[in-house]
Amino acid sequence: MTAAAAADVVLYVQQLTRIRAGGRTRRYEVLARSRAESSFECSSGLVVQRLLAWLGEHRAVWESEPTSFSIGLTAGALEDERFPSLVASCLTKSGVAPESIGFEIPEQVCVRHKTHVERFLEAAQRLGCFVVIDDFRLDSGAASVLRSKALRMVKLDPRLTSTAMRDKVSQALVVAISQAAKVLGIHCVAKQIESQSALQWLGAIGCDFALITTPDGPRPLESLLTAASESR
């Protein structure tokens, strides 16, 4: 992995909107793409290298107040036994706090690649990084992941949140997951919110955050520099 390859990665962020009181941590989802590609898809290793190098250079972005960044984990990274060592090396080089960095794994990947996921969860716990389960529907096949001390958050499958206001089964699952998250001591995030009333309902039942897509889409990581300077 070369510095030139990492520099070719363009990073974007989407901030999670807090819908319940409590806590100060700003939470961002990190998306990446190659300058030569149009889709948001890139090697997890390249994203880690690029993100941590940038955070190391711009410490005011995350040191002014608690901030976390989560990165989507590709199947290749899960299968690569060297990936945790790469993360450890980048953390040491950048001086970024490990608890500020997380990795997102879709629930169905947790079910289908259980051995690789469990190995990575152990590695993440040793590193001090956190893990997020994405597109979560409370599949019993992912139960072992819920026991991991590295787990900090679940993101609801948008097929549930988009129908919860008109479908009783979806509504029941959203309530169940939100309450289960509280018992487990982790955060619950809703995606694909269709109305203000849905957002209010989600907050009332215990959902902590919402990922609200804006018309402009994800914003460049560099935009955090402007936000940091304006808050001084």
N, C-alpha and C positions, 0 to 999 in steps of 0.2 A: 504494500500500500504506500504510494508515494505522496509527497506533499502536494505535487501538482494535481494528482487525482482528487485529493481532499479539497483543494482549492476550487475544483470544478463543480463541487456540490453547492447548490444554493439552498439555504435554509429559510423556512417560513414558520410562523408560530400562530396558534389560535389559543386565546386565553379562555379558561373555564370561568363561567360566570357563577359567582356564589349566590345561591338562592335561599340559604339558611344562615342565620347568625352564628358566629363563632369562628375563631382562627384568623390568622393574618396572612398565611402563605398564599402568594400569587402562584397559580398553576398554569403552565403552558403545555400544549401538545405541539410537538415539533414535526414538521413535514419537510421532506427534502426531494430535490430532483437535480439531475445533471443539467448543466447549461445546454447540453445538446438534445435533451429530451423535454417533452411537454407534460408528461404525466408525473404525479407525485410518487415516485418509486426510486429507491436507491439503496445501496448496500448499507446495512446497519453499522458496519465497521467504519465506513467513510463518514457517516453521519456523526457517530461518536467522536471521531477524530476532529471533524470540522467544528462541531458544537463546543467541545471542551476547549479547543484552542481559542475559539472566539470568546468564550466566557472568561478564560484566563487573561485575555487581553483587555477585557472590559468588565472588570470586577464590580464597578459601581452598579451595574445592571442587577446583580443578584445579591450584593452585600448590603445594599441600603435597607432592604427588608427581606424576610424569608421568601424564597422563590424556588420553584421546582420545574423541571423540564422532563417530559416523558417522550420516549422515542419508540416508534414501532419496530418490533423485532422481526426480522425476516426468518424464514425457515432455514436458510443457509447459516445464519448466525447461531441459531439454536443447535444446529448439528455440528458446528465448529467448536471443538473443545478448546481452541486457542482464543476464542472471543472474550471470555472473562479476563484473560491476561492482558488483552489489548485494552479493555476498559480500565483495568487497574493501572496500566502504564500511562494512559491518557489522563486519568485522575491525578496521579502523582505529578506528572509534568505540568499540568495546568494549575494545580492547587485548588481545584474546585471541590467543595464538600460532597462526598459520595451520596449523602442523603438528599442532595438536590437533583439527582439524576435517576430517572426511572425508565422501565422498559415495558411496552404494551404487547400483550400476547392475546390474540383472539381466543375465545372460549373453545371453539371447535379445534383449534390447533392444540390446545391443552388436552383435549380428548383424544385426538388422533396421534399425537406425538408425545404421549405421556412421559416416557422415559427421558427424552431430551428436555422436556419442560421441567421435570422435577430436578434434573441435574443442574439446569440453569438457575432455578429457584434457590438451590443450595449455594451456588456461586454468588448470586446476587446478595444473599444474606451475609455471606463472608465479606463481600466488598462494602456492604453498608448501603447499597442501592435498593430502590423499591421496585415493585412489580405491579402492573395494572392488568386486569383481565378485561379485554374489549369484547363488545357484542355479546354481553352476558345475558343468558336466559335461564340460569339455575339448572344447567344440565348436570345430572347426577354423576356423569363421567368426569366432571372437573372437581369433584369433592376434595380430592387430595390436595389440589392447589389452594383451596380455601384454608387449609391448615398451615400453610407456609407463613412464617413470621415476616417474610419479605413482602407479602401482599399488603398493599395500602389502599387500593381502590378498585372498584368494578364500574365499567361503563355499560349501561343498559343497551341491549340490542335495539336499534331504532325502530325495528318492526313492532316492538312492544309499545314504545312511547308514542309512536305515530298513530296508534289505534286505541290507546288506553282510554280515551274519553268517550269512545263509542262501542267498545268491545269489553264485556265483563271479564273474560278470561285474561286478556292482556292486562286489564286493570288490576286484577287479583295478583298476577305475577309481578307487576311493578311494585305493588304494595308489599308483597312477600320479600322481594329482593331488597327493597329499601330497609325493611325492618331487620332482615338477616344481616345486612351490612352493619347496622347499629350493634347487634349482638356480637359480631366479629370485631368490632372496633375499627372498621375501615370506612372509607368514603364511597358514596354512590353518585354516579354522574348520569344524567339523562342526555340523550342526543335526539336530534330531529324533533324539535318542539314546534308545534304548529300554531299555537295561540297563547295569548297572555293568560287565559284561564287555565290552560294546561300547565303552564309554568307555575302558577300560584298553587294549583293542586299538587304538583310534584313537591314543592317546598313544604306544603302542609302534611304530606304523608311521610316526610323524612328524607327526601332526596337532597343531597348537599350542594351539588353543582349542576350546571347545564352547559352543554357545548352548543352555542348558538351561532350558526353560520350567517355571516354578514354578506350583503350583496357584493362587497369587494373581495370576499374570500379571505384566505389566510394572508397575513401581512409579513413582509420580510423581517427576519431576525434583527436586521440593522435598525428597524423602527424602534426597538427598545431603547436605543441610545437617546433618541429624541425624548421619549417618555421619561427617562431617568434624569435628563438635564432639566426638563420642565418642572419636575417635582422638587428640585432643590430650592 
